[in-house]
Amino acid sequence: MTNAPLPNRALVADPDPMRHAETVAALAAAGFQVRSAHDAESLAAALESEPSDVLLVDNVLRGFLPRNDAPVLLLLDPQDELDIAALEGWTVADFTYRGQPPAFRAHRALVLIARAAERTRRRSEAESLRESLRKVSAAIRSTIDPNRIARHLVDGIGEALGAEHVWFTTFPDARVPQVSAEWNAPGLAPGVLPAELTDDVTMFELAERLWAEAEVQPLPRRAAEDGPGGAGAHGGAGAPSASVVVPVGEGDLVLGVIWIARPDTAQEWTRAEIGLIQHVSGNLAYGLMQSHLIGAQQQVMVKLQELDQAKTDFLTTVNHELRTPLTSITAYLDMIRSGAGGPLPAGVGRMVDVISRNAERLRRLIEDMLTVSHQDTSGDLQLSRVNLGALLRLVVSTLQPLADSRSLSLTVTHAPGTVTVQADEAKLEQVFANIISNAIKFTPAGGHVAVSSEISSDHGAVPSVVVRVEDTGVGIPETEIDQVFTRFFRASNASTAAIPGSGLGLAIAHDIVERHSGRLDVESALGVGTTVSVRLPLDPES
């Protein structure tokens, strides 16, 4: 046993008793459940009490009718002025004349209810379609794979629009990948492309025109003889009549085209549907351009990583090849100095000293290059308590001969007491050796290099020690200071002055200091000098 449909509910508001009674009787005869109002007060009360499916209101009470979702039928005299703008304030509205038969009013009320129901249905369908296509756009934005983007598009549009066929392709363009995708409703063979899309030149010209005009192109049904085996056939029957071509583009250039075919029985394309499809095509263009750009960047990154690995492998190989002859050279120098080859002639000792200094310089360069080649794969630091003052004095004493050979003053002033840090002593020694030797190298004869340290608590609650290496050297151009920690970078004035160097010292020092949870800063003024500061956390027991 089925439930009987509920009767339509009508509210009649008319101050004329006879006309009011006629209208109520006609509505009741048409199956309406009717309520009555005779003036503004009773109209307001009736509207507040319960909803109605239609309102029949005499024109004299129109001003007392608030905006309402129920459809409104106004009763007018032919001489009454009708304010069309006032009708637009209600969801669905119409009018009839007071002199027309009461049965006609009942008929018009039924028409208004049907119009309101159709409007509600269309709004619901539009919202459902909007939500479905919103999900398509979200799926497109969720990936950078161009084939998955195209698949999300055709699958999503096909299912959301109840289509039979969806086809998409991009045109050859440096900004997007070349990709195509097709969707067919379950049980259907691939659709036949319209003639306008079977030739690449014609298809591009059509898409270009549509993109320039911000339009789409509805297409008529192809004749049966243009079906399977016809030009551009994908197989299956001829194209349905309700098909549309939508351009895909960005800026002034068209990038591709979408073809959507619906069954012959489908309604004509609405502006809301077309607008939503165009919105999705905009997301599609953006997604494809982003995927192409990111894909190209990823390829560049892979190439850079391969080049970096090749460089690292090369440096490792060269370093090992250089260390063997250098070890032999230094061994024979030690033997010559010890007198194993007999007494040295006058002046030869100074020559041997020069050879020894340059051999030591070459050794440090090889060590720096080996450090760089292992920087990205180096193991954990070998931490221990390191007496920073003793370490600085050791490094300065080692580099004192180099400073003397350049007629430089090299001094060290350490903070009072014993200052210790938790560090890898060998790597920390390398840091200060690189920084101080750099200062000596870039300071002209007669200049000064000062090494100092002090305790500081300015940067947070953890006390730290700051070591400064100040020189009166050539300085670094202001525009190049940010690049001094880049591997193999050398300041332009150093290259111009032919000052030797690999551009590795500060890069290595910066990496080691950061691994010690410290900070390395550089301040410099061209022609005045440079100050390099190393900040390290103090050992808690220091």
C-alpha positions as CSV (number, residue, x, y, z in Angstrom):
1,M,0.0,0.0,0.0
2,T,1.5,3.3,-1.1
3,N,1.2,6.6,0.7
4,A,-1.0,9.2,-1.0
5,P,0.9,12.4,-2.0
6,L,0.3,15.3,0.4
7,P,-1.9,18.1,-1.0
8,N,-0.5,21.4,-2.1
9,R,-0.7,24.1,0.5
10,A,-2.0,27.5,-0.5
11,L,-2.4,30.8,1.3
12,V,-5.0,33.2,-0.1
13,A,-4.7,36.8,1.0
14,D,-7.5,39.0,-0.4
15,P,-9.5,41.7,1.4
16,D,-12.5,41.2,-1.0
17,P,-14.8,38.6,0.7
18,M,-16.5,37.4,-2.5
19,R,-13.4,37.0,-4.6
20,H,-11.6,35.5,-1.6
21,A,-14.3,32.8,-1.3
22,E,-14.3,32.1,-5.0
23,T,-10.5,31.6,-5.0
24,V,-10.6,29.3,-1.9
25,A,-13.3,27.2,-3.5
26,A,-11.4,26.8,-6.8
27,L,-8.2,25.9,-5.0
28,A,-10.0,23.4,-2.8
29,A,-11.6,21.8,-5.9
30,A,-8.1,21.4,-7.4
31,G,-7.0,19.5,-4.3
32,F,-5.3,22.3,-2.4
33,Q,-5.2,22.6,1.4
34,V,-6.1,26.3,1.8
35,R,-5.5,28.9,4.5
36,S,-6.9,32.4,4.5
37,A,-5.8,36.0,5.3
38,H,-7.9,39.2,4.7
39,D,-5.5,42.0,5.8
40,A,-1.8,42.7,6.5
41,E,-2.0,41.6,10.1
42,S,-3.6,38.2,9.3
43,L,-1.2,37.8,6.3
44,A,1.8,38.2,8.6
45,A,0.4,35.8,11.2
46,A,-0.3,33.2,8.5
47,L,3.2,33.5,7.1
48,E,4.6,33.0,10.6
49,S,2.5,30.0,11.5
50,E,3.4,27.5,8.8
51,P,4.9,27.3,5.3
52,S,2.9,27.3,2.1
53,D,3.6,25.9,-1.4
54,V,2.0,28.9,-3.1
55,L,0.8,32.4,-2.1
56,L,-2.2,34.0,-3.9
57,V,-2.1,37.7,-2.8
58,D,-4.2,40.6,-3.9
59,N,-2.1,43.5,-5.2
60,V,-3.3,45.8,-2.4
61,L,-1.5,43.6,0.1
62,R,1.7,43.2,-2.0
63,G,3.6,45.8,0.1
64,F,3.0,43.7,3.2
65,L,4.5,40.5,1.7
66,P,8.1,40.0,2.7
67,R,10.6,38.2,0.6
68,N,9.6,34.5,0.7
69,D,10.8,31.3,-0.9
70,A,7.3,30.2,-1.8
71,P,6.0,31.2,-5.3
72,V,3.7,34.2,-5.4
73,L,0.6,34.8,-7.7
74,L,-0.6,38.4,-7.6
75,L,-4.2,39.4,-8.4
76,L,-4.3,42.6,-10.4
77,D,-6.8,44.9,-12.2
78,P,-5.8,45.6,-15.8
79,Q,-5.3,49.3,-14.9
80,D,-2.9,48.4,-12.0
81,E,0.8,49.3,-12.6
82,L,3.0,46.2,-12.3
83,D,6.4,46.7,-10.9
84,I,8.5,43.9,-12.6
85,A,11.4,44.6,-10.3
86,A,9.1,43.8,-7.3
87,L,8.3,40.4,-8.8
88,E,12.0,39.7,-9.1
89,G,12.3,40.0,-5.3
90,W,10.5,36.7,-4.9
91,T,11.8,33.3,-5.9
92,V,9.0,32.5,-8.4
93,A,6.3,35.0,-9.2
94,D,3.5,35.6,-11.7
95,F,0.2,37.5,-12.0
96,T,-3.4,37.1,-13.1
97,Y,-6.3,39.5,-13.4
98,R,-9.0,39.7,-10.8
99,G,-11.7,39.3,-13.5
100,Q,-10.4,36.0,-14.8
101,P,-12.3,32.8,-13.7
102,P,-11.3,31.4,-10.2
103,A,-10.4,28.1,-11.9
104,F,-7.7,29.9,-13.9
105,R,-6.2,31.1,-10.6
106,A,-6.0,27.5,-9.4
107,H,-4.4,26.5,-12.7
108,R,-1.8,29.3,-12.5
109,A,-1.1,28.3,-8.9
110,L,-0.3,24.7,-10.0
111,V,1.9,26.1,-12.8
112,L,3.9,28.2,-10.3
113,I,4.3,25.2,-8.0
114,A,5.7,23.2,-10.9
115,R,8.0,26.0,-11.9
116,A,9.3,26.3,-8.3
117,A,9.9,22.5,-8.1
118,E,11.7,22.6,-11.5
119,R,13.8,25.5,-10.3
120,T,14.7,23.6,-7.1
121,R,15.6,20.5,-9.0
122,R,17.9,22.4,-11.4
123,R,19.5,24.2,-8.5
124,S,20.1,20.8,-6.8
125,E,21.5,19.4,-10.0
126,A,23.7,22.4,-10.5
127,E,25.1,22.2,-6.9
128,S,25.7,18.5,-7.3
129,L,27.5,19.1,-10.6
130,R,29.5,21.9,-9.0
131,E,30.6,19.6,-6.2
132,S,31.5,16.8,-8.6
133,L,33.6,19.1,-10.8
134,R,35.2,20.7,-7.7
135,K,36.4,17.2,-6.9
136,V,37.8,16.9,-10.4
137,S,39.7,20.1,-10.0
138,A,41.0,18.9,-6.6
139,A,42.2,15.6,-8.2
140,I,43.9,17.5,-11.0
141,R,45.8,19.7,-8.4
142,S,46.8,16.7,-6.3
143,T,49.3,15.3,-8.8
144,I,52.1,16.5,-11.1
145,D,52.0,13.4,-13.3
146,P,50.5,14.7,-16.6
147,N,49.0,11.4,-17.6
148,R,47.2,11.1,-14.2
149,I,46.0,14.7,-14.6
150,A,44.5,13.9,-18.0
151,R,43.0,10.7,-16.6
152,H,41.4,12.6,-13.6
153,L,39.9,15.1,-16.1
154,V,38.2,12.7,-18.6
155,D,37.1,10.3,-15.9
156,G,35.7,13.0,-13.6
157,I,33.9,15.0,-16.4
158,G,32.5,11.8,-17.9
159,E,31.0,10.6,-14.6
160,A,29.9,14.1,-13.4
161,L,28.0,15.0,-16.6
162,G,26.6,11.6,-17.4
163,A,28.5,11.7,-20.7
164,E,29.0,9.0,-23.3
165,H,32.5,10.0,-24.4
166,V,35.1,12.5,-23.2
167,W,38.3,13.1,-25.2
168,F,41.2,15.4,-24.4
169,T,44.5,16.3,-26.0
170,T,47.2,18.9,-25.8
171,F,48.9,20.7,-28.7
172,P,52.7,20.7,-29.2
173,D,53.8,23.4,-26.9
174,A,57.0,24.0,-24.8
175,R,54.9,24.9,-21.7
176,V,52.9,21.6,-21.4
177,P,53.6,17.9,-22.0
178,Q,52.1,16.2,-25.0
179,V,49.3,14.1,-23.5
180,S,46.0,12.6,-24.5
181,A,43.3,10.7,-22.7
182,E,39.8,9.3,-23.5
183,W,36.9,8.1,-21.4
184,N,33.9,6.1,-22.6
185,A,30.8,5.2,-20.6
186,P,30.6,1.6,-19.5
187,G,29.5,-0.7,-22.3
188,L,30.2,1.8,-25.1
189,A,32.8,1.5,-27.8
190,P,35.2,4.5,-28.3
191,G,33.4,7.4,-29.8
192,V,33.9,8.9,-33.3
193,L,35.5,12.3,-33.2
194,P,33.7,15.1,-35.0
195,A,35.1,16.1,-38.3
196,E,36.3,19.4,-36.8
197,L,38.7,17.4,-34.5
198,T,40.1,14.9,-37.0
199,D,42.6,17.2,-38.6
200,D,45.3,18.7,-36.4
201,V,45.3,22.1,-38.2
202,T,41.5,22.4,-38.2
203,M,41.3,21.4,-34.6
204,F,44.0,23.9,-33.5
205,E,42.3,26.7,-35.5
206,L,38.9,25.9,-33.9
207,A,40.4,25.8,-30.4
208,E,42.3,29.0,-31.0
209,R,39.2,30.8,-32.1
210,L,37.1,29.5,-29.2
211,W,39.9,30.5,-26.7
212,A,40.1,34.0,-28.1
213,E,36.3,34.4,-27.9
214,A,36.1,32.7,-24.5
215,E,33.4,30.4,-26.0
216,V,32.7,26.7,-26.5
217,Q,31.4,25.0,-29.7
218,P,28.3,22.8,-29.7
219,L,28.5,20.3,-32.5
220,P,25.7,18.6,-34.5
221,R,25.3,14.9,-34.9
222,R,27.4,13.4,-37.7
223,A,25.7,11.5,-40.4
224,A,25.5,7.7,-40.0
225,E,27.8,7.2,-43.0
226,D,30.5,9.1,-41.1
227,G,30.5,6.4,-38.4
228,P,32.9,3.5,-38.1
229,G,35.7,3.7,-40.6
230,G,35.1,7.4,-41.3
231,A,37.8,10.0,-41.1
232,G,39.2,10.2,-37.6
233,A,37.0,7.3,-36.4
234,H,37.8,5.9,-33.0
235,G,35.4,3.0,-33.6
236,G,31.7,2.8,-32.6
237,A,28.7,4.8,-33.8
238,G,28.5,8.3,-35.0
239,A,29.0,11.2,-32.6
240,P,25.9,12.1,-30.4
241,S,24.2,15.4,-31.1
242,A,24.8,16.9,-27.6
243,S,28.6,17.2,-27.9
244,V,30.7,20.3,-27.2
245,V,34.3,21.4,-27.8
246,V,36.0,23.3,-25.0
247,P,39.4,25.0,-25.5
248,V,42.1,24.7,-22.9
249,G,44.5,27.6,-22.7
250,E,46.6,30.1,-20.7
251,G,47.1,33.8,-21.4
252,D,46.9,34.4,-25.1
253,L,47.8,30.9,-26.2
254,V,45.6,27.8,-26.6
255,L,47.2,24.6,-25.2
256,G,44.6,21.9,-25.9
257,V,41.0,20.9,-26.4
258,I,38.3,18.8,-24.6
259,W,35.5,17.1,-26.5
260,I,32.5,16.0,-24.4
261,A,29.6,14.0,-25.9
262,R,26.3,13.3,-24.2
263,P,23.4,11.0,-25.2
264,D,20.9,12.2,-27.8
265,T,18.2,12.4,-25.1
266,A,20.3,14.8,-22.9
267,Q,19.1,18.4,-22.6
268,E,21.0,21.2,-24.2
269,W,24.1,22.4,-22.5
270,T,23.3,25.1,-19.9
271,R,25.5,28.1,-19.2
272,A,26.1,26.8,-15.7
273,E,27.5,23.5,-17.1
274,I,29.6,25.3,-19.6
275,G,30.9,27.7,-17.0
276,L,31.9,24.9,-14.7
277,I,33.6,23.0,-17.5
278,Q,35.6,26.1,-18.4
279,H,36.6,26.5,-14.8
280,V,37.9,22.9,-14.7
281,S,39.8,23.5,-18.0
282,G,41.5,26.5,-16.3
283,N,42.6,24.3,-13.4
284,L,43.7,21.7,-16.0
285,A,45.9,24.2,-17.9
286,Y,47.5,25.4,-14.6
287,G,48.1,21.8,-13.5
288,L,49.7,20.7,-16.7
289,M,52.0,23.7,-16.8
290,Q,53.0,23.2,-13.2
291,S,53.6,19.5,-13.8
292,H,55.8,20.3,-16.9
293,L,57.7,22.9,-15.0
294,I,58.2,20.7,-11.9
295,G,59.1,17.7,-14.1
296,A,61.8,19.8,-15.9
297,Q,63.1,21.0,-12.6
298,Q,63.3,17.5,-11.3
299,Q,65.2,16.4,-14.4
300,V,67.6,19.3,-13.9
301,M,68.1,18.3,-10.2
302,V,68.8,14.7,-11.2
303,K,71.4,16.0,-13.7
304,L,73.0,18.3,-11.1
305,Q,73.1,15.4,-8.6
306,E,74.8,13.2,-11.2
307,L,77.3,16.0,-12.0
308,D,77.9,16.6,-8.3
309,Q,78.6,12.9,-7.8
310,A,80.9,12.8,-10.8
311,K,82.8,15.8,-9.4
312,T,83.0,14.1,-6.0
313,D,84.3,10.9,-7.5
314,F,86.8,12.8,-9.6
315,L,88.1,14.8,-6.6
316,T,88.4,11.6,-4.6
317,T,90.4,9.9,-7.4
318,V,92.6,12.9,-8.0
319,N,93.3,13.3,-4.3
320,H,94.4,9.7,-3.9
321,E,96.6,10.0,-7.0
322,L,98.3,13.2,-5.6
323,R,98.9,12.0,-2.1
324,T,101.2,9.2,-3.2
325,P,103.9,11.4,-5.0
326,L,103.5,14.1,-2.3
327,T,104.3,11.6,0.4
328,S,107.4,10.7,-1.5
329,I,108.4,14.3,-1.9
330,T,108.0,15.2,1.8
331,A,109.9,12.0,2.8
332,Y,112.9,12.9,0.7
333,L,112.8,16.5,1.9
334,D,113.0,15.2,5.5
335,M,115.9,13.0,4.5
336,I,117.7,15.9,2.8
337,R,117.2,18.1,5.9
338,S,118.5,15.4,8.2
339,G,121.7,15.2,6.2
340,A,121.1,11.8,4.7
341,G,122.5,13.0,1.4
342,G,125.4,14.9,2.8
343,P,126.0,18.5,3.8
344,L,123.8,21.0,1.8
345,P,125.7,23.6,-0.2
346,A,125.3,27.3,0.7
347,G,121.9,28.7,-0.3
348,V,120.4,25.2,-0.9
349,G,118.9,25.2,2.6
350,R,116.7,28.2,1.7
351,M,115.6,26.5,-1.5
352,V,114.7,23.4,0.5
353,D,112.6,25.6,2.9
354,V,110.7,27.0,0.0
355,I,110.1,23.5,-1.4
356,S,109.0,22.4,2.0
357,R,106.5,25.3,2.5
358,N,104.9,24.7,-0.9
359,A,104.8,21.0,-0.3
360,E,102.9,21.7,3.0
361,R,100.6,24.1,1.1
362,L,99.9,21.4,-1.5
363,R,99.2,18.9,1.3
364,R,96.6,21.3,2.8
365,L,95.0,21.8,-0.6
366,I,94.7,18.1,-1.1
367,E,93.2,17.7,2.4
368,D,90.7,20.4,1.6
369,M,89.7,18.8,-1.6
370,L,89.4,15.4,0.1
371,T,87.2,17.0,2.8
372,V,84.9,18.6,0.2
373,S,84.5,15.3,-1.6
374,H,83.5,13.6,1.6
375,Q,81.4,16.5,3.0
376,D,78.0,15.0,2.0
377,T,78.8,11.5,3.2
378,S,81.1,12.2,6.2
379,G,80.4,10.2,9.4
380,D,79.7,11.4,12.9
381,L,82.0,13.9,14.6
382,Q,84.4,12.4,17.1
383,L,83.5,14.7,19.9
384,S,85.7,15.3,23.0
385,R,86.5,18.2,25.4
386,V,88.9,20.5,23.4
387,N,90.9,23.3,25.1
388,L,90.2,26.1,22.7
389,G,93.1,28.3,23.8
390,A,95.7,25.5,23.3
391,L,94.2,24.7,19.9
392,L,94.4,28.3,18.7
393,R,98.0,28.7,19.9
394,L,98.9,25.4,18.1
395,V,97.4,26.6,14.8
396,V,99.0,30.1,15.1
397,S,102.5,28.6,15.9
398,T,102.1,26.3,12.8
399,L,101.3,29.2,10.6
400,Q,103.8,31.6,12.1
401,P,106.5,30.8,9.5
402,L,104.0,31.6,6.7
403,A,103.2,34.9,8.3
404,D,107.0,35.6,8.7
405,S,107.6,34.8,5.1
406,R,105.1,37.6,4.2
407,S,106.4,40.0,6.8
408,L,103.1,40.0,8.6
409,S,102.4,40.5,12.3
410,L,100.4,37.5,13.7
411,T,99.1,37.7,17.2
412,V,96.7,35.6,19.4
413,T,94.8,36.9,22.4
414,H,92.7,34.3,24.3
415,A,89.9,34.7,26.9
416,P,91.1,34.3,30.5
417,G,91.1,30.9,32.1
418,T,90.6,27.5,30.4
419,V,87.8,27.5,27.8
420,T,86.7,24.2,26.5
421,V,84.2,23.1,23.8
422,Q,82.7,19.8,22.8
423,A,84.2,19.3,19.4
424,D,86.0,17.1,16.9
425,E,89.5,18.4,17.6
426,A,91.0,17.6,14.2
427,K,88.1,19.2,12.3
428,L,88.1,22.3,14.5
429,E,91.9,22.6,13.9
430,Q,91.1,22.5,10.2
431,V,88.5,25.3,10.6
432,F,91.0,27.7,12.2
433,A,93.9,26.7,10.0
434,N,91.7,27.5,6.9
435,I,90.5,30.9,8.3
436,I,93.9,32.1,9.6
437,S,95.8,30.9,6.5
438,N,93.2,32.8,4.4
439,A,93.8,35.9,6.4
440,I,97.6,35.7,6.0
441,K,97.2,35.0,2.3
442,F,95.0,38.0,1.5
443,T,96.9,40.5,3.7
444,P,99.7,42.5,2.0
445,A,103.2,42.6,3.4
446,G,103.5,44.7,6.6
447,G,99.9,44.0,7.5
448,H,98.5,42.5,10.7
449,V,96.4,39.4,11.5
450,A,94.9,39.2,15.0
451,V,93.3,36.1,16.5
452,S,91.2,36.7,19.6
453,S,88.5,34.9,21.7
454,E,85.9,35.9,24.3
455,I,83.0,34.4,26.2
456,S,79.6,35.7,25.1
457,S,76.0,35.1,26.3
458,D,74.3,37.5,23.8
459,H,72.7,34.9,21.7
460,G,70.3,32.9,23.8
461,A,70.6,31.2,27.2
462,V,73.5,28.9,26.2
463,P,76.9,30.6,26.8
464,S,79.2,30.5,23.8
465,V,82.8,31.4,22.9
466,V,83.5,33.7,19.9
467,V,86.8,33.4,18.0
468,R,87.6,36.3,15.7
469,V,90.2,36.5,13.0
470,E,90.8,40.1,11.9
471,D,93.1,41.1,9.1
472,T,94.2,44.3,7.3
473,G,93.9,42.6,3.9
474,V,92.3,43.4,0.6
475,G,88.8,42.8,1.8
476,I,85.8,41.3,-0.1
477,P,83.4,43.3,-2.4
478,E,80.1,43.8,-0.6
479,T,78.1,42.2,-3.4
480,E,80.1,39.0,-3.1
481,I,80.1,38.4,0.7
482,D,77.0,36.2,0.5
483,Q,78.9,33.8,-1.8
484,V,82.1,33.2,0.2
485,F,80.7,29.9,1.7
486,T,80.1,28.5,-1.8
487,R,82.5,25.8,-2.8
488,F,85.2,26.9,-5.3
489,F,84.1,30.6,-5.1
490,R,86.8,33.2,-5.2
491,A,86.3,36.9,-4.8
492,S,86.8,38.9,-8.0
493,N,89.6,41.1,-6.5
494,A,91.5,37.9,-5.5
495,S,91.3,36.5,-9.0
496,T,92.4,39.9,-10.5
497,A,95.4,40.1,-8.2
498,A,96.3,36.5,-9.0
499,I,96.3,35.5,-5.3
500,P,96.4,31.7,-5.3
501,G,93.7,29.6,-3.7
502,S,91.0,26.9,-4.4
503,G,88.0,28.7,-2.9
504,L,87.4,25.8,-0.5
505,G,88.7,27.0,2.8
506,L,85.6,29.0,4.0
507,A,83.2,26.5,2.5
508,I,84.8,23.7,4.5
509,A,85.0,25.8,7.7
510,H,81.3,26.8,7.4
511,D,80.2,23.2,7.0
512,I,82.2,22.0,10.0
513,V,81.1,24.9,12.3
514,E,77.4,24.2,11.5
515,R,77.9,20.6,12.3
516,H,79.2,21.7,15.7
517,S,75.9,23.7,16.2
518,G,77.9,26.9,15.8
519,R,77.8,29.8,13.4
520,L,80.4,31.4,11.1
521,D,80.0,35.0,10.0
522,V,82.1,37.2,7.7
523,E,82.3,41.0,7.8
524,S,84.5,42.8,5.3
525,A,85.3,46.2,3.8
526,L,87.1,46.4,0.4
527,G,90.6,47.6,0.9
528,V,90.3,47.7,4.7
529,G,90.2,44.1,5.8
530,T,88.0,41.2,6.8
531,T,86.8,39.8,10.1
532,V,85.7,36.1,10.4
533,S,83.8,35.2,13.5
534,V,83.3,31.6,14.7
535,R,80.7,31.1,17.5
536,L,80.7,27.8,19.3
537,P,78.6,26.6,22.3
538,L,80.7,26.3,25.5
539,D,81.3,23.0,27.1
540,P,78.9,23.0,30.2
541,E,81.8,22.0,32.4
542,S,84.0,24.7,31.1
